[in-house]
């Protein structure tokens, strides 16, 4: 899903969404958004935690989707595509910079990115998947992703696994345990 907001006022200009089956939605109506989302288990968006949910959190909840089932592709992108120089959605459908955004097209882009992220995660070797899970599964920004794909790793991260996986990339004197505890996302 995607929300287009009027700059300065916070007023919803437009809402859009697309489902895996291709059904789409576009309207500024919050009740219509709720109806579109009904019986949906997960909702996904690009930068949804820091942007869209500020304006439509109540509607997502009213549709029966708990915050624990919200997936944000922006948090996953740097992990799964670390060589990309930036992680914003490309707006290549806009002919002119002043053209308005299309929330349905942005939703399709977010859906496609999410599917690419799922594929990229599945292609990682098991040790790296386990490291990502161990560091991130308790954090709201990542919890729904692991839940959606059904990945269940060990709940306690094996510090030795990180040392083994990154032995040539981490200083042997680095306070790894402290970093894991205090900065697991970083």
Secondary structure, DSSP 8 states (H G I E B T S, - for coil): -EEEE-TTT--EEEEEEE-TTS-EEEES-HHHHHHHHTT-S-EEETTIIIIIHHHHHHHHHHTT--GGGEEEHHHHHHHH-TT-S--S---TT-SSTTS---HHHHHHHHHHHHHHHHHHHHHS-HHHHHHHHHHHTTSHHHHHHHHHHT----SS--HHHHHHHTTTTS-TTS-HHHHHHH-S--
